[in-house]
């Protein structure tokens, strides 16, 4: 299968390239000035450096069987309510305007589409975003689904829950805690009472592979770990491994008004429970 991955230089994009390139022909679509350090050592992997405004035309002429869209600006918590989230929609519109002949299209979403949910999260829950990021993701999913139906393409929306693993950004809890403790700095944290789902990036990439190879999966697909863990336990595990538990600042950060206290996906389409 010939696959083009946009957003390949990101944490998750690089893992998708790493795993899918083992059995498929994978092309990483990147901007000419993008840092490629996360793609180092992946073989075989084609890398196409194309100006962003030409991505749609490139995809249309690529001969790809599948396009996996992982490119998104502003995924960190500090960017969730920034106005530039709308730029992602404009970029997607420009791409979709050119893409007419790719048989399978995979977009990527987030639990932010649903807002805070205090129970198990099924793939059928209605949209209820509370951030500009979540609202933009809902808009992107609606656009991609409509376009795929219009051109007769198979469409998936991988709704991604929390992930971790090598090459992750320091914006997230686990790498940020490791980095802070290694520097001997106090790590500010909430009380850590959240019940959370963590999926290794390797397993996320394998889930995307399962979508591609299955004839039964379609639409919104929850990509997460149904087995949850307390945030406090995650931080304590890191602290104990580094012998720096005393630097964990539980309660230093208040919960947000829309704080997600339970993140427990039911990954029914992937057959994980």
N, C-alpha and C positions, 0 to 999 in steps of 0.2 A: 504494500500500500504506500502511495506517495503522499506524505503529510507535510503541510506548511504550518509552522508554529509562529505566530506573532506574539511578542512579549517573551521571547525565548531567553532574553538576558536576565529576566527576573528570577527570583528564588524558585518559584513553582515551575515557571517555564523551562528553566534549565533542567529540572528533574524530569519533566515530561519528555524533553529531548533525549536525556540520558537513557531513559528506560525504553522509549519507543524506537530509538535508533538501533536497538539490538535486533529487532525483527522487521523493521520497516525502513523505507527511504525517507529520512526526515530532513527538512530544510528549515533552518532558523532564519526568520525574516527579522532583520534588525535595522535600526537607523545607522547611517555611516559613522556617527561619532559615539556609538554605544560602547560601553565597557564590556569586554567579552570574557572576563575572568571566570565567570560561572560556567562557561562553555568549554573551558580548557580541558583537554583530555578525553572529550567525548568523540568516539570514533566508531563507525563512520558518521559524520555529520556535515552536511552542506550548510554554509552560512552565506546568506545573501544580504549585502549592505545596500539598502534602498531608501531614498528619502521618503519620509512619512507620507507626503502628499501623493506619492506614486504607488503606495501599497495596494490600493484597489486594482489598479491596472496590472501590477505584478501578479497578484493572486489570480486574476482573470486569465492571464496568459501562462500560468505556471504548470498547467496540466495536473494539478493536485487532485487526489481523490478526497482529501480531507483538509479542512482549515480549522485549526484550533486557535481560538482567539483568547490570549492570556494577557494582552497589553492593556494596562490601565494606570493612569496617573492619579496618585493620591489614595493609597490603600491604608496608610498608617492612621492610627486613632486621631492624631492631631490634625489630619486633613479631612476628616469625615464630614465636616460642615462648611468646607471651603467652596466658594463659588466656582472655582476652576473644575469642579467635578463635571460641569456641563461640557467642558472641552472634550471629554471622552466621548460624549454623544455626537458631537460635531464630527470628530474623527471617524467614528463608526459609520455615520451617514455617508461620508465621502467614500469609504471603502465599499459599503454595500451597494452604492450607486454603480460601481463597476463590476462587482462579482455576480456573474450570471450562470456559471456552469460548474460549480464545485458540488459534487454529489452529497457530501456530508459536511455539516458545519457544527462546530462545538463552541458555544460561548461559556463564559465562566461567571458565576454569581457568588453570592455571599448570604450568610444568615442575616445580614443587615437588611435584606429585602423584607424580612418578617418582623423586624423590631423585637423588643424583649418578649420572650415566650417562657413561661414558667412550668412547662410540661414537655413531654417528648415531642419532637418536631418531625412531623410527617411531610412527605413531598406534596401533599394536597393543601397545606395551610394557605390561607389567603394572604396577599401582600399587606403589610402594615409597617412600612419603613418609617423611622423617626429621624433619620439623618439624610443629608443631601447625597451622601455616598449611596445609601440604600435606595433612595428614590431614583438615582441615576442608573443603578443596576437594574431596577425594575423596568425602566424605560429602555435600556439596552436589550434586555431579554425580549420585551415585546416587539421591538424593531427587528431583531434577528429572527425571531420565530415567524413573524409576518413575511419577511423577505424570503426565508427558506421555503415557506409554503407557496409563495408566489412563483419561485423558480423551480419548484419540485425537488428540493433538497431534503435529505434527512437531517433532523435538527435535535441536538442535545443541549441542555443547559446544566452544566456541572455546578451545583450549588455547594461551594466549598466552605467547610467549617474550619476550625483552628488547626493549623499545621505546625510542624517543627522539623528540624533537621539541619544538616550541614549546609552552609552557604546562606542561611537565613539572615535577614536584616536585624540589626541591633534595636530596631523600633519595637520588637516584640518581647514578651515576658521572659522566656527562657534565655535567649542570647543576651538580653539586657541585664538579667540577673547575674549570669556568668561573668559578663564583662565588668560589671560594677564590683562584684566580690573579688575578682582577680586583681582589681586596682586598689583593693582595700577600702572601697567607698561604701557607705550605707546605701542600700537599695530601697527607695521609697515604694511602698506597696499599699494596697487596700487591706482590709481585714482578712482577705483571702477566703471568704466564705462561698465564693462562686463554685458551682458544680460544672466542670468544664469538659469538653471533648477535645482530645489532641490526636491528630493523625500524622504519622511520619510522611514526609514528602515522597519517599519511595512508594508507599502504599497508595498515595494519591495518584501518582503516575500509573500505577498498575490498575487503578480504577478507571482511568481514562482509556487505558488499553482494553479493558473489559467492555467499555461502551462501544469501542470501535469494532470489536470482534463479535458482539452479540447481535442477534437479529430481533431480540425481544425488547431491548431497552430503548426508550425514546423520551423526549420531553425533559422535564425537570428531574434531575438525578442528584440525590443528596450524597455528597462525598465527604464522609467524616467517620468518626469512631464512636459507635454507640456506647462503648464503655467509658464512663466519665470518671473524673478525678477532681478532688478539691484543689483549687489554686494554692491554698496554703500548703498542701502536701507537696505540690510541685516545687514551690520555692524552697521548702524545707529540705527536699531531696537534693537540690542543687547546693544549698548551704552546707549540708552534711558532707557531701562529696568533696567540697572545697575547704571544709573545716572553718566555715565563716558564718555559722548560723546567727551569731551575734550581730551581724551587719544587715539582717533582714528587718526592714522597717515596717512591720505589719501595722496598719492603721494610719500610716503617714498620709495616705491619699484617701479622700472621701469617695464614696460611690457616686457615680453620675446619676442625675435624675432618671435617665433611661437605662441604667445599668442592667446588663444581662446577667441574671443570677443563676440561670440554668441553661446549659447548652448541651442538649442531648438529642442528636439526630437519629431518626429511624431510617436506615439506609436500605429500604425495602427493595428498590429496583436492582440494587447490586447484590441482594440476597444476604445482607449482613445484619445480624440482630444480636 
